[in-house]
Amino acid sequence: MGFGFNLLMIFVILPSTVVLLLLWIIFRKAIFGKILGLIWGGIISLFVLSLVLHIFTTKMKLTKNKIYGEYVIDRSKFPGRQADWQYDNFKFEITKDNIFHFSYKSSNSEYETEKIPVKILEQYYSDRLELGKDTTRHHIVVDNPTLYRNVWSFYYVFESEKFGNVFFKKK
């Protein structure tokens, strides 16, 4: 726990517990046992509550295996015609051989695919995707995406000079 909790335990709760325990043994009054039970029941309840809250509020840890897969436009971020059009025209896949397959519809309505080698950086708490900067690529994948993690999911945001932020979620 934290520094303040440790101080409270050492200088307040443990001495109070010892005093209440001695009073309970000496005077055989139930009130001292009830106070001890209330104090330690509260501490244990707070500890359990903090564990449960930690489980439901901690952002997911992203690993290499979770990164691999197919991604599509996340239409929930900015719903509308533009998001629907982007959903129909852009997608990508990251394969286990660390190749980023970015697919987009060309003027003849067929998908073209750019194959970009990627690195997955494992030195951070969550693994990160690195494409590297290259101005010869499609305007969406010129630079590295930004990773946003939630408790149960994650998504990537690419910055496009034509569209602004482009949001991709795992399929």
ABEGO torsion letter per residue (X at the ends): XBAAAAAAAAAAAAAAAAAAAAAAAAAGBAAAAAAAAAAAAAAAAAAAAAAAAAAAABBBBBBAAAABEBBBBBAAABBEAAAAAAAAABBBBBBAAGBBBBBBBBAAGBBBBBBBBBBBBAABABBBBBAEBBAABBAAAABBBBBBBBAABBBBBBBBAAAEBBBBBBX
